[in-house]
């Protein structure tokens, strides 16, 4: 990826408390669900390779995205962590097309398409120095990540059964 156009750190702007709270909520539910599942002693079955990839990329994307949002922006570390987050989100979205809990594509796959379009757009905006547009797009993708993360804990969903089952 070519070097980004934002060369100087931009003024710090804290993310909204709703986003931070949502990230902490989904992260805690994920942690408890995984620990409960591992402690149950029952071997983990029924997790397809696509779902394994989806989880392996989305789980680190949650805290990494939060960290990128709360720390200062525009410096070398922001660019490095941001690129890592971008790759994680793209792989998460691509892998989700192999996850079909009801046997066919569902409305959440629209979110995957939105992520596949929005994340590269956000990168291009940063490269053009359109900082506020870049911030808005990436923040919206992060909100999508939290909403999708909450959705998988609904009754009847896999992580819902790990957490409450
Ligand atoms: C913390 C965030 C996330 C977690 C923990 C998570 C986890 C999961 C899990 C466990 C499933 C299997 C669903 C089930 O059978 O119950 C799933 C499905 C899916 N996820 Fe995610 N996911 C997250 C974020 C995302 C994001 C950001 C996207 C979009 C880019 C996404 C797109 C999908 C799609 C399209 C499915 C298939 C749904 C279906 O077939 O009904 N997920 N996810």
Backbone and ligand atoms as CSV (ligand in chain L), in Angstrom:
chain,resi,resn,atom,element,x,y,z
A,1,UNK,N,N,0.851,-1.205,0.000
A,1,UNK,CA,C,0.000,0.000,0.000
A,1,UNK,C,C,0.889,1.258,0.000
A,2,UNK,N,N,0.589,2.221,-0.829
A,2,UNK,CA,C,1.419,3.424,-0.912
A,2,UNK,C,C,1.366,4.204,0.394
A,3,UNK,N,N,2.358,5.081,0.622
A,3,UNK,CA,C,2.349,5.804,1.893
A,3,UNK,C,C,1.176,6.781,1.921
A,4,UNK,N,N,0.604,6.950,3.099
A,4,UNK,CA,C,-0.588,7.769,3.234
A,4,UNK,C,C,-0.232,9.250,3.225
A,5,UNK,N,N,-1.223,10.073,2.873
A,5,UNK,CA,C,-0.965,11.498,2.725
A,5,UNK,C,C,-0.961,12.258,4.047
A,6,UNK,N,N,-1.471,11.579,5.134
A,6,UNK,CA,C,-1.544,12.301,6.412
A,6,UNK,C,C,-0.166,12.180,7.052
A,7,UNK,N,N,0.638,13.229,6.980
A,7,UNK,CA,C,1.990,13.115,7.494
A,7,UNK,C,C,2.120,13.637,8.911
A,8,UNK,N,N,1.230,14.548,9.275
A,8,UNK,CA,C,1.314,15.086,10.632
A,8,UNK,C,C,0.175,14.544,11.472
A,9,UNK,N,N,0.439,14.261,12.775
A,9,UNK,CA,C,-0.645,13.799,13.635
A,9,UNK,C,C,-1.773,14.827,13.648
A,10,UNK,N,N,-3.032,14.348,13.601
A,10,UNK,CA,C,-4.171,15.262,13.605
A,10,UNK,C,C,-4.631,15.475,15.041
A,11,UNK,N,N,-5.387,16.555,15.328
A,11,UNK,CA,C,-5.826,16.797,16.695
A,11,UNK,C,C,-6.609,15.602,17.223
A,12,UNK,N,N,-6.426,15.298,18.501
A,12,UNK,CA,C,-7.084,14.143,19.094
A,12,UNK,C,C,-8.573,14.388,19.254
A,13,UNK,N,N,-9.377,13.392,18.868
A,13,UNK,CA,C,-10.821,13.487,19.103
A,13,UNK,C,C,-11.270,12.151,19.664
A,14,UNK,N,N,-11.790,12.170,20.901
A,14,UNK,CA,C,-12.161,10.916,21.557
A,14,UNK,C,C,-13.382,10.304,20.880
A,15,UNK,N,N,-13.412,8.967,20.757
A,15,UNK,CA,C,-14.614,8.332,20.208
A,15,UNK,C,C,-15.771,8.445,21.197
A,16,UNK,N,N,-17.015,8.317,20.691
A,16,UNK,CA,C,-18.157,8.504,21.580
A,16,UNK,C,C,-18.209,7.382,22.627
A,17,UNK,N,N,-18.839,7.722,23.777
A,17,UNK,CA,C,-18.916,6.749,24.873
A,17,UNK,C,C,-19.737,5.537,24.452
A,18,UNK,N,N,-20.718,5.750,23.536
A,18,UNK,CA,C,-21.546,4.637,23.051
A,18,UNK,C,C,-20.670,3.597,22.354
A,19,UNK,N,N,-19.711,4.085,21.541
A,19,UNK,CA,C,-18.858,3.163,20.789
A,19,UNK,C,C,-17.939,2.406,21.749
A,20,UNK,N,N,-17.341,3.151,22.681
A,20,UNK,CA,C,-16.431,2.512,23.637
A,20,UNK,C,C,-17.216,1.491,24.471
A,21,UNK,N,N,-18.402,1.897,24.937
A,21,UNK,CA,C,-19.242,1.008,25.754
A,21,UNK,C,C,-19.646,-0.229,24.957
A,22,UNK,N,N,-20.032,-0.045,23.707
A,22,UNK,CA,C,-20.430,-1.171,22.857
A,22,UNK,C,C,-19.277,-2.143,22.661
A,23,UNK,N,N,-18.079,-1.583,22.432
A,23,UNK,CA,C,-16.904,-2.433,22.208
A,23,UNK,C,C,-16.589,-3.236,23.472
A,24,UNK,N,N,-16.680,-2.570,24.626
A,24,UNK,CA,C,-16.383,-3.273,25.888
A,24,UNK,C,C,-17.430,-4.373,26.123
A,25,UNK,N,N,-18.708,-4.056,25.832
A,25,UNK,CA,C,-19.783,-5.030,26.034
A,25,UNK,C,C,-19.572,-6.268,25.157
A,26,UNK,N,N,-19.373,-6.045,23.838
A,26,UNK,CA,C,-19.198,-7.190,22.924
A,26,UNK,C,C,-17.928,-7.966,23.286
A,27,UNK,N,N,-16.839,-7.241,23.593
A,27,UNK,CA,C,-15.580,-7.904,23.955
A,27,UNK,C,C,-15.749,-8.777,25.188
A,28,UNK,N,N,-16.458,-8.259,26.218
A,28,UNK,CA,C,-16.644,-9.036,27.451
A,28,UNK,C,C,-17.521,-10.254,27.180
A,29,UNK,N,N,-18.593,-10.060,26.392
A,29,UNK,CA,C,-19.474,-11.199,26.092
A,29,UNK,C,C,-18.711,-12.280,25.333
A,30,UNK,N,N,-17.865,-11.834,24.393
A,30,UNK,CA,C,-17.057,-12.787,23.612
A,30,UNK,C,C,-16.133,-13.589,24.517
A,31,UNK,N,N,-15.448,-12.851,25.404
A,31,UNK,CA,C,-14.485,-13.493,26.306
A,31,UNK,C,C,-15.189,-14.530,27.182
A,32,UNK,N,N,-16.314,-14.120,27.781
A,32,UNK,CA,C,-17.044,-15.031,28.671
A,32,UNK,C,C,-17.558,-16.236,27.877
A,33,UNK,N,N,-18.087,-15.982,26.661
A,33,UNK,CA,C,-18.634,-17.075,25.844
A,33,UNK,C,C,-17.535,-18.096,25.522
A,34,UNK,N,N,-16.362,-17.606,25.113
A,34,UNK,CA,C,-15.272,-18.513,24.724
A,34,UNK,C,C,-14.778,-19.293,25.955
A,35,UNK,N,N,-14.615,-18.594,27.091
A,35,UNK,CA,C,-14.137,-19.270,28.302
A,35,UNK,C,C,-15.154,-20.328,28.746
A,36,UNK,N,N,-16.443,-19.977,28.727
A,36,UNK,CA,C,-17.498,-20.932,29.111
A,36,UNK,C,C,-17.468,-22.156,28.201
A,37,UNK,N,N,-17.306,-21.899,26.910
A,37,UNK,CA,C,-17.298,-22.998,25.934
A,37,UNK,C,C,-16.104,-23.914,26.152
A,38,UNK,N,N,-14.917,-23.299,26.381
A,38,UNK,CA,C,-13.714,-24.111,26.583
A,38,UNK,C,C,-13.806,-24.903,27.881
A,39,UNK,N,N,-14.411,-24.289,28.915
A,39,UNK,CA,C,-14.531,-24.958,30.222
A,39,UNK,C,C,-15.572,-26.058,30.222
A,40,UNK,N,N,-16.443,-26.074,29.213
A,40,UNK,CA,C,-17.523,-27.067,29.211
A,40,UNK,C,C,-16.969,-28.478,28.985
A,41,UNK,N,N,-15.742,-28.567,28.466
A,41,UNK,CA,C,-15.118,-29.874,28.260
A,41,UNK,C,C,-15.623,-30.596,27.020
A,42,UNK,N,N,-16.650,-30.058,26.381
A,42,UNK,CA,C,-17.184,-30.683,25.164
A,42,UNK,C,C,-16.326,-30.223,23.987
A,43,UNK,N,N,-15.827,-31.158,23.149
A,43,UNK,CA,C,-14.998,-30.716,22.020
A,43,UNK,C,C,-15.780,-29.773,21.102
A,44,UNK,N,N,-15.080,-28.755,20.596
A,44,UNK,CA,C,-15.753,-27.786,19.722
A,44,UNK,C,C,-15.962,-28.424,18.347
A,45,UNK,N,N,-17.224,-28.617,18.010
A,45,UNK,CA,C,-17.553,-29.191,16.701
A,45,UNK,C,C,-18.483,-28.220,15.984
A,46,UNK,N,N,-18.609,-28.377,14.725
A,46,UNK,CA,C,-19.572,-27.571,13.975
A,46,UNK,C,C,-19.055,-26.193,13.618
A,47,UNK,N,N,-17.772,-25.919,13.899
A,47,UNK,CA,C,-17.208,-24.632,13.482
A,47,UNK,C,C,-16.488,-24.869,12.152
A,48,UNK,N,N,-17.073,-24.365,11.084
A,48,UNK,CA,C,-16.502,-24.588,9.755
A,48,UNK,C,C,-15.205,-23.796,9.619
A,49,UNK,N,N,-14.347,-24.166,8.651
A,49,UNK,CA,C,-13.111,-23.389,8.449
A,49,UNK,C,C,-13.400,-21.910,8.179
A,50,UNK,N,N,-14.498,-21.624,7.454
A,50,UNK,CA,C,-14.828,-20.218,7.164
A,50,UNK,C,C,-15.166,-19.472,8.443
A,51,UNK,N,N,-15.923,-20.136,9.320
A,51,UNK,CA,C,-16.280,-19.477,10.591
A,51,UNK,C,C,-15.034,-19.316,11.457
A,52,UNK,N,N,-14.130,-20.330,11.400
A,52,UNK,CA,C,-12.887,-20.231,12.189
A,52,UNK,C,C,-12.081,-19.015,11.727
A,53,UNK,N,N,-11.986,-18.817,10.396
A,53,UNK,CA,C,-11.240,-17.659,9.867
A,53,UNK,C,C,-11.956,-16.366,10.276
A,54,UNK,N,N,-13.303,-16.372,10.124
A,54,UNK,CA,C,-14.114,-15.198,10.472
A,54,UNK,C,C,-13.841,-14.787,11.930
A,55,UNK,N,N,-13.874,-15.775,12.824
A,55,UNK,CA,C,-13.659,-15.465,14.243
A,55,UNK,C,C,-12.210,-15.063,14.509
A,56,UNK,N,N,-11.268,-15.754,13.827
A,56,UNK,CA,C,-9.840,-15.482,14.071
A,56,UNK,C,C,-9.456,-14.069,13.650
A,57,UNK,N,N,-10.190,-13.488,12.697
A,57,UNK,CA,C,-9.844,-12.130,12.267
A,57,UNK,C,C,-10.700,-11.081,12.976
A,58,UNK,N,N,-11.977,-11.429,13.253
A,58,UNK,CA,C,-12.839,-10.408,13.843
A,58,UNK,C,C,-12.528,-10.198,15.339
A,59,UNK,N,N,-12.085,-11.270,16.019
A,59,UNK,CA,C,-11.824,-11.121,17.463
A,59,UNK,C,C,-10.680,-10.119,17.709
A,60,UNK,N,N,-9.509,-10.252,17.020
A,60,UNK,CA,C,-8.492,-9.203,17.230
A,60,UNK,C,C,-8.896,-7.836,16.679
A,61,UNK,N,N,-9.773,-7.822,15.634
A,61,UNK,CA,C,-10.174,-6.525,15.040
A,61,UNK,C,C,-10.945,-5.665,16.044
A,62,UNK,N,N,-11.627,-6.310,16.994
A,62,UNK,CA,C,-12.447,-5.552,17.951
A,62,UNK,C,C,-11.571,-4.684,18.878
A,63,UNK,N,N,-10.615,-5.289,19.648
A,63,UNK,CA,C,-9.769,-4.420,20.485
A,63,UNK,C,C,-8.807,-3.551,19.684
A,64,UNK,N,N,-8.313,-4.081,18.554
A,64,UNK,CA,C,-7.369,-3.281,17.758
A,64,UNK,C,C,-8.055,-2.010,17.241
A,65,UNK,N,N,-9.281,-2.168,16.723
A,65,UNK,CA,C,-10.024,-1.008,16.219
A,65,UNK,C,C,-10.276,-0.001,17.325
A,66,UNK,N,N,-10.605,-0.507,18.527
A,66,UNK,CA,C,-10.861,0.397,19.661
A,66,UNK,C,C,-9.589,1.168,20.007
A,67,UNK,N,N,-8.461,0.447,19.994
A,67,UNK,CA,C,-7.198,1.102,20.342
A,67,UNK,C,C,-6.835,2.186,19.315
A,68,UNK,N,N,-7.029,1.862,18.047
A,68,UNK,CA,C,-6.722,2.845,16.992
A,68,UNK,C,C,-7.600,4.086,17.182
A,69,UNK,N,N,-8.863,3.863,17.607
A,69,UNK,CA,C,-9.757,5.019,17.752
A,69,UNK,C,C,-9.423,5.884,18.961
A,70,UNK,N,N,-8.924,5.251,20.046
A,70,UNK,CA,C,-8.693,6.070,21.251
A,70,UNK,C,C,-7.308,6.721,21.275
A,71,UNK,N,N,-6.365,6.205,20.478
A,71,UNK,CA,C,-5.031,6.812,20.524
A,71,UNK,C,C,-4.932,7.951,19.489
A,72,UNK,N,N,-3.789,8.646,19.490
A,72,UNK,CA,C,-3.631,9.755,18.544
A,72,UNK,C,C,-3.606,9.226,17.107
A,73,UNK,N,N,-3.998,10.104,16.199
A,73,UNK,CA,C,-4.154,9.661,14.806
A,73,UNK,C,C,-3.060,10.258,13.908
A,74,UNK,N,N,-2.872,9.597,12.779
A,74,UNK,CA,C,-2.051,10.174,11.715
A,74,UNK,C,C,-0.569,9.879,11.803
A,75,UNK,N,N,-0.100,9.317,12.923
A,75,UNK,CA,C,1.336,9.036,13.006
A,75,UNK,C,C,1.628,7.657,12.406
A,76,UNK,N,N,2.903,7.279,12.468
A,76,UNK,CA,C,3.328,6.021,11.836
A,76,UNK,C,C,2.608,4.819,12.441
A,77,UNK,N,N,2.459,4.834,13.784
A,77,UNK,CA,C,1.808,3.685,14.443
A,77,UNK,C,C,0.334,3.590,14.029
A,78,UNK,N,N,-0.325,4.761,13.901
A,78,UNK,CA,C,-1.727,4.761,13.455
A,78,UNK,C,C,-1.826,4.098,12.082
A,79,UNK,N,N,-0.897,4.443,11.195
A,79,UNK,CA,C,-0.949,3.881,9.843
A,79,UNK,C,C,-0.700,2.373,9.866
A,80,UNK,N,N,0.259,1.952,10.714
A,80,UNK,CA,C,0.597,0.525,10.766
A,80,UNK,C,C,-0.569,-0.286,11.342
A,81,UNK,N,N,-1.092,0.200,12.485
A,81,UNK,CA,C,-2.205,-0.524,13.113
A,81,UNK,C,C,-3.452,-0.444,12.241
A,82,UNK,N,N,-3.644,0.707,11.599
A,82,UNK,CA,C,-4.801,0.884,10.724
A,82,UNK,C,C,-4.771,-0.093,9.563
A,83,UNK,N,N,-3.599,-0.276,8.968
A,83,UNK,CA,C,-3.485,-1.226,7.845
A,83,UNK,C,C,-3.790,-2.636,8.316
A,84,UNK,N,N,-3.303,-2.973,9.509
A,84,UNK,CA,C,-3.570,-4.317,10.053
A,84,UNK,C,C,-5.070,-4.500,10.247
A,85,UNK,N,N,-5.730,-3.455,10.799
A,85,UNK,CA,C,-7.175,-3.530,11.034
A,85,UNK,C,C,-7.939,-3.679,9.718
A,86,UNK,N,N,-7.482,-2.951,8.714
A,86,UNK,CA,C,-8.118,-3.017,7.383
A,86,UNK,C,C,-8.055,-4.452,6.846
A,87,UNK,N,N,-6.871,-5.075,6.949
A,87,UNK,CA,C,-6.719,-6.450,6.449
A,87,UNK,C,C,-7.639,-7.394,7.242
A,88,UNK,N,N,-7.653,-7.223,8.574
A,88,UNK,CA,C,-8.507,-8.090,9.404
A,88,UNK,C,C,-9.979,-7.950,9.006
A,89,UNK,N,N,-10.423,-6.712,8.780
A,89,UNK,CA,C,-11.835,-6.485,8.445
A,89,UNK,C,C,-12.180,-7.058,7.069
A,90,UNK,N,N,-11.253,-6.927,6.130
A,90,UNK,CA,C,-11.535,-7.442,4.780
A,90,UNK,C,C,-11.603,-8.976,4.808
A,91,UNK,N,N,-10.668,-9.598,5.529
A,91,UNK,CA,C,-10.707,-11.074,5.617
A,91,UNK,C,C,-11.975,-11.516,6.365
A,92,UNK,N,N,-12.345,-10.776,7.428
A,92,UNK,CA,C,-13.584,-11.080,8.174
A,92,UNK,C,C,-14.781,-11.077,7.223
A,93,UNK,N,N,-14.872,-10.031,6.416
A,93,UNK,CA,C,-16.021,-9.888,5.510
A,93,UNK,C,C,-15.989,-10.970,4.425
A,94,UNK,N,N,-14.799,-11.218,3.843
A,94,UNK,CA,C,-14.714,-12.248,2.793
A,94,UNK,C,C,-15.084,-13.618,3.357
A,95,UNK,N,N,-14.535,-13.939,4.537
A,95,UNK,CA,C,-14.799,-15.268,5.136
A,95,UNK,C,C,-16.278,-15.432,5.461
A,96,UNK,N,N,-16.968,-14.322,5.770
A,96,UNK,CA,C,-18.380,-14.428,6.154
A,96,UNK,C,C,-19.235,-15.003,5.015
A,97,UNK,N,N,-18.763,-14.868,3.754
A,97,UNK,CA,C,-19.557,-15.422,2.641
A,97,UNK,C,C,-19.541,-16.952,2.649
A,98,UNK,N,N,-18.570,-17.525,3.384
A,98,UNK,CA,C,-18.563,-18.987,3.528
A,98,UNK,C,C,-19.387,-19.434,4.730
A,99,UNK,N,N,-19.830,-18.477,5.567
A,99,UNK,CA,C,-20.631,-18.803,6.762
A,99,UNK,C,C,-22.101,-18.574,6.405
A,100,UNK,N,N,-22.859,-19.639,6.387
A,100,UNK,CA,C,-24.289,-19.522,6.033
A,100,UNK,C,C,-25.077,-20.357,7.012
A,101,UNK,N,N,-25.452,-19.723,8.154
A,101,UNK,CA,C,-26.103,-20.515,9.209
A,101,UNK,C,C,-27.438,-21.083,8.762
A,102,UNK,N,N,-28.125,-20.400,7.845
A,102,UNK,CA,C,-29.410,-20.960,7.407
A,102,UNK,C,C,-29.289,-21.626,6.027
A,103,UNK,N,N,-28.039,-21.877,5.601
A,103,UNK,CA,C,-27.839,-22.596,4.336
A,103,UNK,C,C,-27.775,-21.684,3.120
A,104,UNK,N,N,-28.108,-20.405,3.315
A,104,UNK,CA,C,-28.049,-19.459,2.187
A,104,UNK,C,C,-27.549,-18.105,2.707
A,105,UNK,N,N,-27.316,-17.178,1.796
A,105,UNK,CA,C,-26.855,-15.848,2.223
A,105,UNK,C,C,-27.971,-15.168,3.023
A,106,UNK,N,N,-27.587,-14.374,4.018
A,106,UNK,CA,C,-28.600,-13.702,4.846
A,106,UNK,C,C,-28.419,-12.187,4.724
A,107,UNK,N,N,-29.305,-11.443,5.377
A,107,UNK,CA,C,-29.222,-9.984,5.277
A,107,UNK,C,C,-27.930,-9.450,5.895
A,108,UNK,N,N,-27.297,-10.218,6.809
A,108,UNK,CA,C,-26.032,-9.700,7.403
A,108,UNK,C,C,-24.925,-9.673,6.354
A,109,UNK,N,N,-25.078,-10.512,5.297
A,109,UNK,CA,C,-24.054,-10.466,4.245
A,109,UNK,C,C,-24.037,-9.108,3.535
A,110,UNK,N,N,-25.140,-8.358,3.662
A,110,UNK,CA,C,-25.130,-6.998,3.096
A,110,UNK,C,C,-24.083,-6.157,3.851
A,111,UNK,N,N,-24.013,-6.393,5.178
A,111,UNK,CA,C,-22.998,-5.675,5.967
A,111,UNK,C,C,-21.595,-6.027,5.465
A,112,UNK,N,N,-21.409,-7.311,5.118
A,112,UNK,CA,C,-20.089,-7.728,4.610
A,112,UNK,C,C,-19.757,-6.972,3.321
A,113,UNK,N,N,-20.763,-6.827,2.451
A,113,UNK,CA,C,-20.540,-6.070,1.208
A,113,UNK,C,C,-20.208,-4.611,1.522
A,114,UNK,N,N,-20.962,-4.044,2.474
A,114,UNK,CA,C,-20.729,-2.641,2.861
A,114,UNK,C,C,-19.296,-2.482,3.377
A,115,UNK,N,N,-18.851,-3.454,4.186
A,115,UNK,CA,C,-17.479,-3.385,4.724
A,115,UNK,C,C,-16.468,-3.471,3.588
A,116,UNK,N,N,-16.727,-4.382,2.629
A,116,UNK,CA,C,-15.777,-4.563,1.519
A,116,UNK,C,C,-15.665,-3.315,0.646
A,117,UNK,N,N,-16.740,-2.524,0.608
A,117,UNK,CA,C,-16.688,-1.284,-0.177
A,117,UNK,C,C,-16.128,-0.142,0.680
A,118,UNK,N,N,-16.620,-0.059,1.940
A,118,UNK,CA,C,-16.301,1.112,2.769
A,118,UNK,C,C,-14.847,1.153,3.233
A,119,UNK,N,N,-14.306,-0.016,3.603
A,119,UNK,CA,C,-12.949,-0.009,4.161
A,119,UNK,C,C,-11.915,0.499,3.130
A,120,UNK,N,N,-11.916,-0.047,1.889
A,120,UNK,CA,C,-10.978,0.528,0.910
A,120,UNK,C,C,-11.251,2.008,0.640
A,121,UNK,N,N,-12.541,2.410,0.639
A,121,UNK,CA,C,-12.864,3.840,0.454
A,121,UNK,C,C,-12.234,4.672,1.557
A,122,UNK,N,N,-12.350,4.166,2.792
A,122,UNK,CA,C,-11.758,4.883,3.938
A,122,UNK,C,C,-10.255,5.026,3.794
A,123,UNK,N,N,-9.614,3.984,3.260
A,123,UNK,CA,C,-8.155,4.030,3.062
A,123,UNK,C,C,-7.807,5.086,2.010
A,124,UNK,N,N,-8.566,5.074,0.908
A,124,UNK,CA,C,-8.297,6.043,-0.170
A,124,UNK,C,C,-8.460,7.469,0.366
A,125,UNK,N,N,-9.505,7.689,1.196
A,125,UNK,CA,C,-9.721,9.027,1.760
A,125,UNK,C,C,-8.519,9.457,2.596
A,126,UNK,N,N,-7.987,8.518,3.393
A,126,UNK,CA,C,-6.807,8.856,4.209
A,126,UNK,C,C,-5.632,9.205,3.305
A,127,UNK,N,N,-5.466,8.430,2.231
A,127,UNK,CA,C,-4.340,8.683,1.322
A,127,UNK,C,C,-4.470,10.035,0.636
A,128,UNK,N,N,-5.725,10.480,0.450
A,128,UNK,CA,C,-5.949,11.800,-0.175
A,128,UNK,C,C,-5.932,12.915,0.851
A,129,UNK,N,N,-5.750,12.575,2.125
A,129,UNK,CA,C,-5.725,13.593,3.178
A,129,UNK,C,C,-7.110,14.061,3.591
A,130,UNK,N,N,-8.163,13.316,3.212
A,130,UNK,CA,C,-9.542,13.698,3.593
A,130,UNK,C,C,-9.833,13.102,4.969
A,131,UNK,N,N,-9.231,13.742,5.982
A,131,UNK,CA,C,-9.194,13.145,7.311
A,131,UNK,C,C,-10.581,12.969,7.929
A,132,UNK,N,N,-11.435,13.996,7.836
A,132,UNK,CA,C,-12.724,13.862,8.526
A,132,UNK,C,C,-13.617,12.829,7.836
A,133,UNK,N,N,-13.529,12.746,6.496
A,133,UNK,CA,C,-14.297,11.711,5.792
A,133,UNK,C,C,-13.762,10.326,6.166
A,134,UNK,N,N,-12.437,10.209,6.210
A,134,UNK,CA,C,-11.797,8.940,6.586
A,134,UNK,C,C,-12.270,8.519,7.982
A,135,UNK,N,N,-12.270,9.491,8.917
A,135,UNK,CA,C,-12.673,9.186,10.287
A,135,UNK,C,C,-14.129,8.708,10.322
A,136,UNK,N,N,-14.991,9.404,9.556
A,136,UNK,CA,C,-16.417,9.056,9.572
A,136,UNK,C,C,-16.655,7.653,9.010
A,137,UNK,N,N,-16.004,7.348,7.888
A,137,UNK,CA,C,-16.211,6.031,7.268
A,137,UNK,C,C,-15.713,4.919,8.191
A,138,UNK,N,N,-14.501,5.088,8.738
A,138,UNK,CA,C,-13.930,4.027,9.576
A,138,UNK,C,C,-14.729,3.869,10.875
A,139,UNK,N,N,-15.229,4.991,11.414
A,139,UNK,CA,C,-16.042,4.904,12.636
A,139,UNK,C,C,-17.334,4.139,12.337
A,140,UNK,N,N,-17.950,4.418,11.187
A,140,UNK,CA,C,-19.185,3.707,10.830
A,140,UNK,C,C,-18.933,2.211,10.650
A,141,UNK,N,N,-17.798,1.865,10.049
A,141,UNK,CA,C,-17.476,0.436,9.899
A,141,UNK,C,C,-17.306,-0.185,11.291
A,142,UNK,N,N,-16.668,0.560,12.189
A,142,UNK,CA,C,-16.465,0.013,13.538
A,142,UNK,C,C,-17.812,-0.176,14.252
A,143,UNK,N,N,-18.740,0.768,14.047
A,143,UNK,CA,C,-20.081,0.615,14.641
A,143,UNK,C,C,-20.751,-0.645,14.061
A,144,UNK,N,N,-20.572,-0.866,12.745
A,144,UNK,CA,C,-21.107,-2.079,12.101
A,144,UNK,C,C,-20.534,-3.334,12.733
A,145,UNK,N,N,-19.252,-3.273,13.055
A,145,UNK,CA,C,-18.584,-4.415,13.697
A,145,UNK,C,C,-19.233,-4.720,15.052
A,146,UNK,N,N,-19.509,-3.674,15.827
A,146,UNK,CA,C,-20.121,-3.867,17.143
A,146,UNK,C,C,-21.550,-4.415,16.996
A,147,UNK,N,N,-22.309,-3.846,16.054
A,147,UNK,CA,C,-23.702,-4.299,15.866
A,147,UNK,C,C,-23.720,-5.771,15.448
A,148,UNK,N,N,-22.831,-6.134,14.484
A,148,UNK,CA,C,-22.763,-7.539,14.051
A,148,UNK,C,C,-22.345,-8.422,15.233
A,149,UNK,N,N,-21.442,-7.904,16.062
A,149,UNK,CA,C,-20.981,-8.656,17.234
A,149,UNK,C,C,-22.106,-8.888,18.228
A,150,UNK,N,N,-22.997,-7.906,18.395
A,150,UNK,CA,C,-24.140,-8.070,19.306
A,150,UNK,C,C,-25.118,-9.094,18.730
A,151,UNK,N,N,-25.299,-9.042,17.414
A,151,UNK,CA,C,-26.256,-9.904,16.734
A,151,UNK,C,C,-25.966,-11.393,16.980
A,152,UNK,N,N,-24.670,-11.754,17.022
A,152,UNK,CA,C,-24.343,-13.187,17.132
A,152,UNK,C,C,-24.614,-13.753,18.522
A,153,UNK,N,N,-25.039,-12.886,19.458
A,153,UNK,CA,C,-25.388,-13.390,20.800
A,153,UNK,C,C,-26.895,-13.557,20.962
A,154,UNK,N,N,-27.645,-13.309,19.896
A,154,UNK,CA,C,-29.096,-13.489,19.979
A,154,UNK,C,C,-29.411,-14.968,20.224
A,155,UNK,N,N,-30.558,-15.253,20.859
A,155,UNK,CA,C,-30.938,-16.651,21.081
A,155,UNK,C,C,-30.948,-17.434,19.770
A,156,UNK,N,N,-30.443,-18.654,19.813
A,156,UNK,CA,C,-30.426,-19.499,18.621
A,156,UNK,C,C,-29.151,-19.349,17.808
A,157,UNK,N,N,-28.378,-18.325,18.119
A,157,UNK,CA,C,-27.107,-18.118,17.403
A,157,UNK,C,C,-25.991,-18.838,18.157
A,158,UNK,N,N,-24.920,-19.175,17.405
A,158,UNK,CA,C,-23.851,-20.000,17.975
A,158,UNK,C,C,-23.264,-19.414,19.264
A,159,UNK,N,N,-22.844,-18.144,19.213
A,159,UNK,CA,C,-22.193,-17.574,20.403
A,159,UNK,C,C,-23.208,-17.333,21.518
A,160,UNK,N,N,-24.475,-17.129,21.138
A,160,UNK,CA,C,-25.532,-17.020,22.146
A,160,UNK,C,C,-25.611,-18.306,22.940
A,161,UNK,N,N,-25.484,-19.437,22.245
A,161,UNK,CA,C,-25.571,-20.722,22.955
A,161,UNK,C,C,-24.298,-20.963,23.780
A,162,UNK,N,N,-23.150,-20.469,23.321
A,162,UNK,CA,C,-21.922,-20.604,24.120
A,162,UNK,C,C,-22.036,-19.774,25.401
A,163,UNK,N,N,-22.653,-18.585,25.260
A,163,UNK,CA,C,-22.711,-17.675,26.417
A,163,UNK,C,C,-23.816,-18.071,27.400
A,164,UNK,N,N,-25.005,-18.345,26.865
A,164,UNK,CA,C,-26.160,-18.571,27.755
A,164,UNK,C,C,-26.550,-20.047,27.871
A,165,UNK,N,N,-26.048,-20.877,26.915
A,165,UNK,CA,C,-26.558,-22.250,26.816
A,165,UNK,C,C,-26.055,-23.183,27.906
L,1,LIG,C1,C,-17.255,-9.082,17.242
L,1,LIG,C2,C,-17.762,-9.178,16.026
L,1,LIG,C3,C,-18.252,-10.455,15.389
L,1,LIG,C4,C,-18.373,-11.715,15.891
L,1,LIG,C5,C,-18.022,-12.202,17.281
L,1,LIG,C6,C,-18.908,-12.551,14.844
L,1,LIG,C7,C,-19.155,-13.892,14.953
L,1,LIG,C8,C,-19.921,-14.620,14.075
L,1,LIG,C9,C,-20.425,-15.943,14.282
L,1,LIG,C10,C,-20.163,-16.796,15.518
L,1,LIG,C11,C,-21.172,-16.281,13.225
L,1,LIG,C12,C,-21.961,-17.585,13.010
L,1,LIG,C13,C,-23.422,-17.202,13.291
L,1,LIG,C14,C,-24.245,-18.213,13.902
L,1,LIG,O1,O,-24.331,-19.324,13.375
L,1,LIG,O2,O,-24.842,-17.920,14.910
L,1,LIG,C15,C,-21.135,-15.173,12.317
L,1,LIG,C16,C,-21.795,-15.125,11.119
L,1,LIG,C17,C,-21.736,-14.079,10.242
L,1,LIG,N1,N,-21.016,-12.929,10.400
L,1,LIG,FE1,FE,-19.984,-12.403,12.006
L,1,LIG,N2,N,-19.091,-11.802,13.731
L,1,LIG,C18,C,-18.699,-10.503,14.013
L,1,LIG,C19,C,-18.669,-9.442,13.154
L,1,LIG,C20,C,-19.042,-9.506,11.844
L,1,LIG,C21,C,-18.842,-8.454,10.872
L,1,LIG,C22,C,-18.127,-7.136,11.128
L,1,LIG,C23,C,-19.403,-8.884,9.720
L,1,LIG,C24,C,-19.440,-8.186,8.393
L,1,LIG,C25,C,-18.352,-7.774,7.826
L,1,LIG,C26,C,-19.956,-10.187,9.954
L,1,LIG,C27,C,-20.623,-10.936,9.032
L,1,LIG,C28,C,-21.198,-12.155,9.295
L,1,LIG,C29,C,-22.077,-12.846,8.382
L,1,LIG,C30,C,-22.540,-12.338,7.031
L,1,LIG,C31,C,-22.421,-14.045,8.975
L,1,LIG,C32,C,-23.354,-15.135,8.412
L,1,LIG,C33,C,-24.730,-14.930,9.057
L,1,LIG,C34,C,-25.753,-15.947,8.662
L,1,LIG,O3,O,-25.498,-16.801,7.820
L,1,LIG,O4,O,-26.853,-15.909,9.218
L,1,LIG,N3,N,-19.700,-10.542,11.251
L,1,LIG,N4,N,-20.368,-14.173,12.839
